[in-house]
Amino acid sequence: MSIQDNLESKVVLASRLRDICKDMEVDELINVKPLSDHEAFNMFKEKVGRSIHFPGIKPVAKLVVRECGGLPLLIDRSIHDKNAFSDAHDKGHAILDYLINVSLLGSSEKRKCVKMNKVLRDMAIKISSQIGDSKFLAKPCEGLEEPPNHEEWKKASRISLMNNELCSLPETVDCCDLLTLLLLRNKNLCVIPKFFFKSMSSLQVLDLHGTSIESLPSSLSGLISLKGLYLNSCFNLVELPTQIEELVQLEVLDIRGTKISLVQVRCLIWLKCLRISLSNFGTGSHTQNQLGNVSRFVSFEEFSVVIDSSKQSWEKIVETIATEVASLEKLTSLQFYFPKVDCLEIFVTTSPAWKKGSCLTFQFSVGDHDSTCFQILKSFDYPSYNRLTLVNNEGVNPVISKVLMETHAFTLINHKGASRLSDFGIDNMENMLVCLIERCDEIETIINGDVITKGVLKFLEELHINNVLKLESIWEGPVHPGSLTQLTTLTLTKCPEPKKIFSKCMIQQLPELQHLRIEECHQIGEIIMQSENIELESSSLPRLKTLVLLDLPKLRSIWVNDSLKWPSLKSIKISMCDRLKILPFNIVNATKLRFIEGQQTW
């Protein structure tokens, strides 16, 4: 290899094999060390872009980086198309949107899930039953009081009788090929016959949740292929048969909302997933008997503990339980209630699962939860997100900041000792997608832009602010480019102090805003203030679809005139806004507007 007429040139060769460099007669060998874990992950993030913040992507990304051993070429090769994650995500959503638009699927109110039309679903089941050896028996939500006949049981490989009125089941059934049996939410089903499971040796999934059964028959032990057993919300279920230990293939067990004690399942040390309630740890003196049981489940990959009425007993043992949970090295998913921040700190500082590049997915609740909190959290449910909920806490603990760095959905309820959300460290909120602030009476603004030098909350999609009595503004000071650019939903409810929604330049950072709801904010006079948005571009809110304005007695204006374009606006709801006399919409600037709801007197 030569470079003619250029004696000053140098050639740099890169190879993993030292002999190749020697064969090329290099002048100097330089050993390049692999990237550190931190450097390697930063390289990965730079290549992938914003897709790294999609829920579930980051843990996978860290595993990929670890497998690449810090070698830049391998990392680059593993993501040769830097848009792979983003393209897959967008393609998936495009397919769902298409199926919804042509009415093959229906979406829920919050678009967190989809469902199939019943007619189409029945047709799909019929077609599936005609392919190969699979035979489906699906009769959900049909008001059945009697089970299917024996011949139907015998032919089926998968059976769904969920959401019916079944009172009884056959004494015996011949269904040796049955793989799935769904009997959930048959609330009148109290007894399962003694030999009902005798010929179901191939059964892999059994769902009985929401039934009124008090016990399970000993024939359960014959389910030698069973992998998933769902008993959640069987409120009368007190015990499991002692033969439960014979289910050596069982991987997933859900006993939330039952009266089953953790002691009864302690023999199932091969479980990969266990979902329980606080009450399953027992009450009173029985609570102490549960200590040492959690650490037995060395194969745990998912562990879920949901809050119920047994909080007081839980607080006596939670530190020990948290230490036991921290010892589970294979853990990849954890839902857990920590009464105090100190208990969370025990887990974060000692858990090898947490320390493994934070590949753990989690839903953490910290603090004293009252009945009102349960209602709030029930409506704020994002099961696929890493979620952190702080209730009745005070100040900013370093461990909270550490967990926030991995959090997608953050809920802050009745918190003291913080006047801004950014007090928790704005750099710790890089992965935040959803935020709810409720009854935090000391918060005066969400973000103080005067102490920030760059764009923040770049991936935040939803911001909900409720019952914050001292809140004066959402954003104070300059709004740096890139801030809030992915925000799709903004709600402001029962905040008596703010006089404005969008501070100077803030509205220009909201190209993705689709849903705006302002309710019971009695000082607000303008939605978009003319004095702070003199040079506002006409297409500032191109994606806004819904606008809800309720009980705003001082509201005079949404925008001063009809100069703005509202190309996506479809519906408006206005009530108890008596001073609002003129709307800035017409058939030219809001071509998709089809629905305006208001009081008859308005």
C-alpha positions as CSV (number, residue, x, y, z in Angstrom):
1,M,0.0,0.0,0.0
2,S,1.6,3.3,-1.0
3,I,0.6,6.9,-1.1
4,Q,2.6,8.4,-4.0
5,D,4.2,11.8,-3.9
6,N,3.1,12.4,-0.3
7,L,5.8,11.4,2.1
8,E,4.0,13.0,5.1
9,S,0.9,10.9,4.9
10,K,0.2,8.3,7.5
11,V,-2.0,5.2,7.3
12,V,-3.9,3.9,10.4
13,L,-4.9,0.3,10.4
14,A,-7.5,-1.2,12.8
15,S,-7.6,-4.9,13.5
16,R,-8.6,-7.2,16.4
17,L,-5.6,-9.4,15.4
18,R,-2.1,-8.3,16.3
19,D,-0.5,-10.6,13.6
20,I,-2.3,-8.8,10.8
21,C,-0.7,-5.5,11.9
22,K,2.7,-7.1,12.0
23,D,2.2,-8.6,8.5
24,M,1.4,-5.1,7.3
25,E,4.8,-4.0,8.7
26,V,3.3,-1.2,10.8
27,D,5.7,1.2,12.6
28,E,3.8,1.3,15.9
29,L,1.2,-0.8,17.7
30,I,-1.3,0.9,19.8
31,N,-3.6,-1.1,22.0
32,V,-7.0,0.5,22.0
33,K,-9.0,-0.4,25.1
34,P,-12.8,-1.2,24.9
35,L,-15.2,1.5,25.8
36,S,-16.4,1.6,29.3
37,D,-20.1,0.6,29.9
38,H,-21.0,4.3,30.2
39,E,-19.2,5.3,27.0
40,A,-20.6,2.3,25.1
41,F,-24.2,3.1,26.1
42,N,-23.7,6.8,25.3
43,M,-22.5,5.7,21.8
44,F,-25.6,3.5,21.4
45,K,-27.9,6.3,22.5
46,E,-26.3,8.7,20.0
47,K,-26.8,6.2,17.2
48,V,-30.4,5.2,18.0
49,G,-31.8,8.6,18.9
50,R,-35.1,9.3,20.7
51,S,-36.2,5.7,20.2
52,I,-34.0,4.8,23.2
53,H,-36.7,6.4,25.4
54,F,-39.5,4.1,24.3
55,P,-40.7,1.9,27.2
56,G,-38.9,-1.5,27.2
57,I,-36.2,-0.4,24.8
58,K,-33.6,0.8,27.2
59,P,-33.1,-2.5,29.1
60,V,-32.7,-4.3,25.8
61,A,-30.3,-1.7,24.6
62,K,-28.1,-2.1,27.7
63,L,-28.1,-5.9,27.2
64,V,-27.0,-5.4,23.5
65,V,-24.2,-3.0,24.6
66,R,-23.0,-5.4,27.2
67,E,-22.9,-8.3,24.7
68,C,-20.8,-6.1,22.4
69,G,-18.1,-5.9,25.1
70,G,-17.4,-2.2,24.6
71,L,-16.2,-2.7,21.0
72,P,-17.3,0.3,18.9
73,L,-17.5,-1.6,15.6
74,L,-19.7,-4.3,17.1
75,I,-22.0,-1.7,18.7
76,D,-22.2,0.1,15.3
77,R,-22.9,-3.1,13.5
78,S,-25.6,-4.1,15.9
79,I,-27.5,-0.9,15.1
80,H,-26.4,-0.5,11.4
81,D,-29.7,1.1,10.8
82,K,-29.9,3.8,13.4
83,N,-33.7,4.1,12.9
84,A,-34.4,0.4,13.4
85,F,-36.2,0.9,16.7
86,S,-38.0,4.0,15.6
87,D,-39.1,2.5,12.4
88,A,-40.4,-0.6,14.1
89,H,-42.3,1.5,16.7
90,D,-43.8,3.8,14.0
91,K,-44.7,0.9,11.8
92,G,-46.5,-0.8,14.6
93,H,-48.5,2.3,15.4
94,A,-49.3,2.8,11.7
95,I,-50.7,-0.7,11.5
96,L,-52.8,-0.2,14.6
97,D,-54.1,3.2,13.4
98,Y,-55.0,1.7,10.0
99,L,-56.9,-1.2,11.7
100,I,-58.7,1.3,13.9
101,N,-59.6,3.6,11.0
102,V,-61.2,0.8,9.0
103,S,-63.1,-0.4,12.2
104,L,-61.3,-3.7,12.5
105,L,-60.1,-2.7,15.9
106,G,-61.5,-0.3,18.5
107,S,-59.4,1.8,20.8
108,S,-59.9,2.6,24.5
109,E,-60.5,6.1,25.7
110,K,-56.9,6.6,26.6
111,R,-55.7,4.6,23.6
112,K,-53.6,2.4,25.8
113,C,-55.2,-0.8,24.4
114,V,-57.3,-2.0,21.5
115,K,-60.1,-4.5,21.1
116,M,-61.6,-6.4,18.2
117,N,-65.2,-6.0,17.2
118,K,-67.3,-8.9,18.4
119,V,-68.5,-10.0,14.9
120,L,-65.0,-9.9,13.5
121,R,-63.7,-11.7,16.5
122,D,-66.2,-14.5,16.2
123,M,-65.2,-14.8,12.5
124,A,-61.5,-14.9,13.4
125,I,-62.1,-17.7,15.9
126,K,-64.1,-19.7,13.4
127,I,-61.4,-19.4,10.8
128,S,-58.7,-20.3,13.3
129,S,-60.7,-23.4,14.4
130,Q,-60.6,-24.6,10.8
131,I,-56.9,-24.4,10.4
132,G,-54.8,-27.4,11.4
133,D,-55.6,-29.3,14.6
134,S,-56.4,-26.2,16.7
135,K,-60.0,-26.1,17.8
136,F,-61.3,-23.1,19.8
137,L,-64.4,-23.1,22.0
138,A,-65.1,-19.5,22.7
139,K,-68.3,-18.3,24.3
140,P,-67.4,-15.3,26.4
141,C,-70.0,-12.7,27.6
142,E,-73.0,-14.8,26.5
143,G,-74.7,-15.1,29.8
144,L,-74.2,-18.9,30.0
145,E,-75.5,-20.5,33.1
146,E,-74.7,-24.1,32.0
147,P,-71.3,-25.3,30.7
148,P,-70.9,-26.7,27.2
149,N,-71.6,-30.4,26.5
150,H,-69.0,-33.1,26.8
151,E,-68.5,-33.4,23.1
152,E,-67.5,-29.7,22.8
153,W,-65.0,-30.0,25.7
154,K,-63.5,-33.1,24.0
155,K,-62.8,-31.4,20.7
156,A,-61.3,-28.2,22.0
157,S,-57.7,-27.3,22.4
158,R,-58.5,-23.8,23.8
159,I,-61.6,-22.9,25.7
160,S,-62.8,-19.4,26.8
161,L,-66.0,-19.2,28.9
162,M,-65.1,-15.9,30.5
163,N,-67.6,-13.3,31.7
164,N,-70.6,-15.6,32.0
165,E,-73.0,-16.7,34.7
166,L,-71.7,-20.3,35.2
167,C,-72.8,-21.8,38.5
168,S,-71.3,-25.2,38.0
169,L,-68.8,-27.3,35.9
170,P,-69.0,-31.0,34.8
171,E,-67.8,-33.5,37.3
172,T,-65.4,-34.9,34.7
173,V,-64.5,-33.9,31.2
174,D,-62.4,-35.7,28.5
175,C,-60.1,-33.1,27.1
176,C,-56.6,-34.4,27.1
177,D,-55.6,-32.0,24.3
178,L,-56.8,-28.9,26.1
179,L,-54.0,-26.2,26.3
180,T,-55.9,-23.1,27.6
181,L,-58.9,-22.8,29.9
182,L,-60.3,-19.4,30.7
183,L,-63.1,-19.3,33.3
184,L,-62.4,-15.9,34.6
185,R,-65.1,-13.5,36.0
186,N,-67.8,-16.2,36.4
187,K,-68.8,-14.7,39.7
188,N,-71.4,-17.4,40.5
189,L,-68.9,-20.2,40.2
190,C,-68.2,-21.3,43.8
191,V,-67.1,-25.0,43.5
192,I,-64.8,-26.9,41.1
193,P,-65.6,-30.6,41.1
194,K,-63.2,-33.0,42.7
195,F,-62.1,-34.7,39.5
196,F,-62.6,-31.8,37.1
197,F,-58.9,-31.5,36.2
198,K,-58.2,-35.3,36.0
199,S,-57.9,-35.5,32.2
200,M,-56.2,-32.2,31.5
201,S,-52.5,-33.2,31.6
202,S,-51.7,-31.0,28.6
203,L,-53.2,-27.8,30.1
204,Q,-50.7,-24.9,30.1
205,V,-52.9,-21.9,31.1
206,L,-55.7,-21.9,33.7
207,D,-57.4,-18.6,34.5
208,L,-60.0,-18.6,37.3
209,H,-59.6,-15.0,38.4
210,G,-62.7,-13.2,39.6
211,T,-64.6,-16.4,40.5
212,S,-66.1,-17.2,43.9
213,I,-64.2,-20.4,44.5
214,E,-63.2,-21.2,48.1
215,S,-60.7,-24.0,47.3
216,L,-59.2,-26.0,44.5
217,P,-59.6,-29.8,44.2
218,S,-56.7,-32.2,44.6
219,S,-57.0,-33.1,40.9
220,L,-55.1,-29.9,40.3
221,S,-51.9,-31.9,40.8
222,G,-52.6,-33.7,37.5
223,L,-51.9,-30.5,35.6
224,I,-48.3,-31.5,35.0
225,S,-47.9,-29.2,32.0
226,L,-49.4,-26.1,33.7
227,K,-47.3,-23.0,33.3
228,G,-49.7,-20.2,34.2
229,L,-52.2,-20.2,37.1
230,Y,-54.3,-17.0,37.6
231,L,-56.3,-16.8,40.8
232,N,-56.3,-13.1,41.4
233,S,-59.5,-11.5,42.8
234,C,-60.8,-14.9,44.0
235,F,-61.7,-13.2,47.3
236,N,-63.1,-16.3,49.0
237,L,-60.1,-18.5,48.1
238,V,-58.5,-19.5,51.4
239,E,-56.1,-22.3,50.6
240,L,-54.4,-24.4,47.9
241,P,-54.2,-28.2,47.9
242,T,-51.0,-29.5,49.4
243,Q,-50.4,-31.2,46.0
244,I,-49.6,-27.8,44.5
245,E,-45.9,-28.8,44.9
246,E,-46.3,-31.3,42.1
247,L,-46.8,-28.5,39.5
248,V,-43.1,-28.5,38.6
249,Q,-43.7,-26.7,35.2
250,L,-45.5,-23.8,36.8
251,E,-43.9,-20.5,36.0
252,V,-46.5,-17.8,36.7
253,L,-48.8,-17.7,39.7
254,D,-51.2,-14.8,40.6
255,I,-52.8,-14.8,44.0
256,R,-53.5,-11.1,44.4
257,G,-56.7,-10.4,46.3
258,T,-57.0,-14.0,47.7
259,K,-56.7,-15.2,51.3
260,I,-53.9,-17.5,50.4
261,S,-50.8,-17.2,52.6
262,L,-47.4,-16.9,51.0
263,V,-46.4,-19.9,53.2
264,Q,-48.7,-22.1,51.1
265,V,-46.7,-21.4,47.9
266,R,-43.2,-21.3,49.4
267,C,-42.5,-24.8,48.0
268,L,-42.8,-23.5,44.4
269,I,-39.2,-22.2,44.3
270,W,-39.0,-22.7,40.5
271,L,-41.6,-19.9,39.9
272,K,-40.5,-17.2,37.5
273,C,-43.3,-14.8,38.2
274,L,-45.4,-14.3,41.4
275,R,-48.0,-11.6,41.9
276,I,-49.4,-11.1,45.4
277,S,-51.0,-8.5,47.7
278,L,-49.7,-7.2,51.0
279,S,-52.4,-9.3,52.7
280,N,-50.8,-12.5,51.4
281,F,-48.0,-11.9,53.8
282,G,-50.5,-12.4,56.7
283,T,-51.6,-10.1,59.5
284,G,-50.6,-9.8,63.1
285,S,-48.2,-12.5,64.4
286,H,-48.7,-14.4,61.2
287,T,-46.8,-11.7,59.3
288,Q,-43.5,-12.7,61.0
289,N,-43.9,-16.2,59.6
290,Q,-43.4,-14.9,56.1
291,L,-39.9,-13.7,56.7
292,G,-37.3,-15.7,54.7
293,N,-39.9,-16.9,52.2
294,V,-39.2,-14.4,49.4
295,S,-35.5,-15.1,49.1
296,R,-36.3,-18.8,48.5
297,F,-37.6,-18.0,45.0
298,V,-34.2,-17.8,43.3
299,S,-35.7,-18.2,39.8
300,F,-37.9,-15.1,40.2
301,E,-37.8,-12.9,37.1
302,E,-41.0,-10.9,38.0
303,F,-42.3,-10.1,41.5
304,S,-45.3,-8.0,42.1
305,V,-46.7,-6.8,45.4
306,V,-49.8,-4.6,45.3
307,I,-51.1,-2.4,48.1
308,D,-54.2,-3.3,50.0
309,S,-55.6,-2.9,53.5
310,S,-52.7,-4.7,55.2
311,K,-50.3,-1.7,55.2
312,Q,-49.7,-1.6,59.0
313,S,-48.6,-5.2,59.2
314,W,-46.5,-4.7,56.1
315,E,-44.6,-1.8,57.6
316,K,-43.3,-4.1,60.4
317,I,-41.5,-6.4,58.0
318,V,-40.9,-4.4,54.8
319,E,-37.3,-3.7,55.5
320,T,-36.5,-7.4,55.8
321,I,-38.6,-8.2,52.7
322,A,-36.9,-5.4,50.7
323,T,-33.6,-7.0,51.6
324,E,-34.8,-10.4,50.5
325,V,-36.1,-9.0,47.2
326,A,-32.8,-7.3,46.7
327,S,-31.1,-10.7,46.8
328,L,-33.0,-12.0,43.8
329,E,-30.3,-11.8,41.1
330,K,-32.5,-12.9,38.1
331,L,-35.1,-10.3,38.7
332,T,-36.1,-8.3,35.6
333,S,-39.5,-6.8,36.7
334,L,-40.6,-5.5,40.1
335,Q,-43.8,-3.9,41.5
336,F,-43.3,-3.0,45.1
337,Y,-44.6,-0.7,47.9
338,F,-42.0,1.0,50.1
339,P,-43.7,2.8,53.1
340,K,-40.6,5.0,53.4
341,V,-37.8,6.3,51.2
342,D,-35.3,4.4,53.5
343,C,-36.7,1.1,52.4
344,L,-36.4,2.0,48.7
345,E,-32.8,3.0,49.4
346,I,-32.1,-0.5,50.9
347,F,-33.2,-2.1,47.6
348,V,-31.5,0.4,45.2
349,T,-28.1,0.2,47.1
350,T,-28.0,-3.6,47.5
351,S,-29.9,-5.2,44.6
352,P,-27.6,-6.7,41.9
353,A,-30.6,-6.7,39.5
354,W,-30.8,-2.9,39.9
355,K,-27.1,-2.5,39.5
356,K,-26.9,-4.4,36.2
357,G,-27.1,-1.3,34.2
358,S,-30.6,-0.6,35.5
359,C,-32.2,-3.2,33.2
360,L,-34.9,-3.8,35.8
361,T,-38.4,-2.6,34.8
362,F,-40.3,-1.4,37.9
363,Q,-43.4,0.1,39.4
364,F,-42.5,1.6,42.8
365,S,-44.8,3.3,45.3
366,V,-43.2,5.2,48.1
367,G,-45.0,6.8,51.1
368,D,-48.2,6.5,53.1
369,H,-51.1,5.8,50.6
370,D,-54.6,6.8,51.6
371,S,-57.9,5.9,49.9
372,T,-57.8,9.0,47.8
373,C,-54.4,8.1,46.4
374,F,-55.7,4.7,45.3
375,Q,-58.4,6.4,43.2
376,I,-55.9,8.7,41.6
377,L,-53.5,5.9,40.8
378,K,-56.2,3.8,39.4
379,S,-56.9,6.4,36.8
380,F,-53.2,6.9,36.2
381,D,-52.2,3.4,35.1
382,Y,-49.3,2.9,32.7
383,P,-48.4,-0.8,33.2
384,S,-45.7,-0.9,30.5
385,Y,-43.8,2.1,31.9
386,N,-41.2,2.3,34.6
387,R,-43.3,4.1,37.2
388,L,-42.4,6.0,40.4
389,T,-45.1,7.2,42.8
390,L,-44.3,9.5,45.7
391,V,-47.1,10.0,48.2
392,N,-46.9,12.2,51.4
393,N,-43.2,12.6,51.3
394,E,-40.9,15.5,51.9
395,G,-37.8,17.0,50.4
396,V,-35.6,15.6,47.7
397,N,-33.8,12.4,48.6
398,P,-30.8,11.4,46.4
399,V,-32.2,7.9,46.0
400,I,-35.3,9.4,44.5
401,S,-33.2,11.3,42.0
402,K,-31.4,8.0,41.1
403,V,-34.7,6.2,40.5
404,L,-36.1,9.1,38.5
405,M,-33.3,8.7,36.0
406,E,-34.9,5.4,34.9
407,T,-38.6,6.5,35.3
408,H,-41.1,6.9,32.5
409,A,-44.2,7.8,34.5
410,F,-43.8,9.9,37.6
411,T,-46.6,10.6,40.1
412,L,-46.2,13.2,42.9
413,I,-49.0,13.4,45.4
414,N,-49.1,15.7,48.5
415,H,-45.4,16.3,48.5
416,K,-43.8,18.9,50.8
417,G,-40.5,20.7,50.5
418,A,-40.4,21.3,46.8
419,S,-41.5,24.5,45.0
420,R,-40.8,23.2,41.5
421,L,-40.8,19.9,39.8
422,S,-37.3,20.7,38.6
423,D,-36.1,20.7,42.3
424,F,-35.8,16.9,41.8
425,G,-33.1,17.6,39.2
426,I,-34.2,18.3,35.6
427,D,-31.3,16.1,34.3
428,N,-32.9,13.1,36.1
429,M,-36.1,13.4,34.0
430,E,-34.5,12.7,30.7
431,N,-36.6,9.5,30.3
432,M,-39.9,10.9,31.6
433,L,-42.9,10.3,29.4
434,V,-45.8,11.0,31.7
435,C,-46.1,13.2,34.8
436,L,-48.9,13.7,37.3
437,I,-48.7,16.3,40.1
438,E,-51.6,16.2,42.6
439,R,-52.2,18.2,45.8
440,C,-48.6,19.5,46.1
441,D,-49.5,22.8,47.8
442,E,-45.9,24.2,47.9
443,I,-45.3,23.9,44.2
444,E,-45.3,27.4,42.5
445,T,-44.1,26.5,39.0
446,I,-43.3,23.3,37.2
447,I,-40.1,24.3,35.5
448,N,-37.9,27.4,36.2
449,G,-36.2,28.2,32.9
450,D,-34.0,30.8,34.4
451,V,-31.7,28.2,35.9
452,I,-31.6,25.9,32.8
453,T,-29.3,26.3,29.7
454,K,-30.7,23.6,27.4
455,G,-33.9,22.0,26.2
456,V,-35.5,19.8,28.9
457,L,-38.4,17.3,29.2
458,K,-37.7,16.5,25.5
459,F,-39.7,13.3,25.6
460,L,-42.5,14.2,28.0
461,E,-45.8,13.2,26.4
462,E,-48.4,13.9,29.1
463,L,-48.5,16.5,31.9
464,H,-51.4,16.4,34.4
465,I,-51.5,19.1,37.2
466,N,-54.4,18.8,39.7
467,N,-55.3,20.6,42.9
468,V,-52.0,22.5,43.2
469,L,-53.1,25.5,45.2
470,K,-50.0,27.7,45.0
471,L,-49.2,27.0,41.3
472,E,-48.7,30.3,39.5
473,S,-47.4,29.0,36.1
474,I,-46.4,25.9,34.3
475,W,-43.1,27.4,33.0
476,E,-41.3,30.4,34.4
477,G,-38.5,32.1,32.4
478,P,-37.2,31.2,29.0
479,V,-38.2,28.0,27.2
480,H,-35.1,26.6,25.5
481,P,-35.5,24.9,22.1
482,G,-36.3,21.2,22.3
483,S,-38.3,21.5,25.6
484,L,-41.7,19.8,25.6
485,T,-41.6,19.1,21.9
486,Q,-43.2,15.7,22.3
487,L,-46.0,16.8,24.7
488,T,-49.4,15.5,23.4
489,T,-51.6,16.0,26.5
490,L,-51.8,18.9,29.0
491,T,-54.4,19.1,31.7
492,L,-54.7,21.7,34.4
493,T,-57.4,21.2,37.0
494,K,-58.4,23.0,40.2
495,C,-55.4,25.3,40.3
496,P,-56.8,28.7,41.6
497,E,-53.7,30.9,41.1
498,P,-52.4,30.8,37.5
499,K,-53.4,33.6,35.2
500,K,-51.9,32.1,32.1
501,I,-51.3,28.7,30.5
502,F,-48.6,29.4,27.9
503,S,-45.8,31.6,29.0
504,K,-43.7,33.5,26.4
505,C,-42.4,31.2,23.7
506,M,-43.8,28.1,25.4
507,I,-46.5,27.6,22.8
508,Q,-44.0,27.5,20.0
509,Q,-42.4,24.4,21.6
510,L,-45.6,22.4,21.4
511,P,-46.0,21.1,17.8
512,E,-47.3,17.7,19.1
513,L,-49.9,19.0,21.5
514,Q,-53.2,17.1,20.8
515,H,-55.3,17.4,23.9
516,L,-55.7,20.5,26.1
517,R,-58.0,20.5,29.2
518,I,-58.3,23.4,31.6
519,E,-60.8,23.1,34.5
520,E,-61.7,25.1,37.6
521,C,-58.8,27.6,37.3
522,H,-60.6,30.7,38.3
523,Q,-57.9,33.3,37.6
524,I,-57.2,32.4,34.0
525,G,-58.2,35.2,31.6
526,E,-56.5,34.1,28.3
527,I,-55.5,30.7,27.1
528,I,-52.8,32.2,24.7
529,M,-51.8,35.6,26.1
530,Q,-51.5,38.2,23.3
531,S,-49.0,40.3,25.3
532,E,-46.5,37.4,25.5
533,N,-47.1,36.0,22.0
534,I,-46.9,39.0,19.7
535,E,-45.0,37.3,16.9
536,L,-46.8,34.0,17.2
537,E,-46.7,31.9,14.1
538,S,-50.1,31.0,12.6
539,S,-49.4,27.3,12.7
540,S,-48.3,27.1,16.4
541,L,-50.6,24.3,17.4
542,P,-50.9,22.1,14.3
543,R,-51.8,18.8,16.1
544,L,-54.4,20.1,18.6
545,K,-57.5,17.8,18.3
546,T,-59.5,18.4,21.5
547,L,-60.0,21.5,23.6
548,V,-61.9,21.4,26.9
549,L,-62.5,24.6,29.0
550,L,-64.7,24.1,32.1
551,D,-65.5,26.5,34.9
552,L,-63.2,29.4,34.0
553,P,-65.2,32.4,35.2
554,K,-62.6,35.0,34.1
555,L,-61.7,33.6,30.7
556,R,-62.2,36.2,28.0
557,S,-60.2,34.8,25.2
558,I,-58.7,31.7,23.7
559,W,-56.8,33.8,21.2
560,V,-57.3,37.5,20.3
561,N,-58.5,36.8,16.7
562,D,-58.8,34.2,13.9
563,S,-55.2,34.6,12.7
564,L,-54.1,31.1,13.9
565,K,-54.7,27.9,12.0
566,W,-56.2,24.9,13.7
567,P,-55.8,22.2,11.1
568,S,-56.4,19.2,13.4
569,L,-59.0,20.6,15.8
570,K,-62.0,18.2,15.9
571,S,-64.0,18.9,19.1
572,I,-64.4,21.7,21.7
573,K,-66.2,21.6,25.0
574,I,-66.9,24.8,26.9
575,S,-68.9,25.2,30.1
576,M,-69.2,27.9,32.8
577,C,-67.0,30.3,30.9
578,D,-69.5,33.2,30.9
579,R,-67.1,35.9,29.8
580,L,-65.9,34.1,26.7
581,K,-68.0,35.6,23.9
582,I,-65.9,35.0,20.8
583,L,-64.2,31.9,19.5
584,P,-61.1,32.2,17.2
585,F,-62.3,29.4,14.9
586,N,-64.1,29.5,11.5
587,I,-64.6,27.3,8.4
588,V,-61.3,28.4,7.0
589,N,-58.9,28.1,9.9
590,A,-60.5,25.0,11.5
591,T,-61.6,22.8,8.6
592,K,-61.9,19.6,10.7
593,L,-63.9,21.1,13.5
594,R,-67.1,19.0,13.8
595,F,-68.2,19.2,17.4
596,I,-68.8,22.2,19.8
597,E,-70.4,21.5,23.1
598,G,-71.5,24.3,25.4
599,Q,-74.2,25.3,27.9
600,Q,-77.5,26.3,26.4
601,T,-77.3,29.7,28.1
602,W,-73.8,30.3,26.7
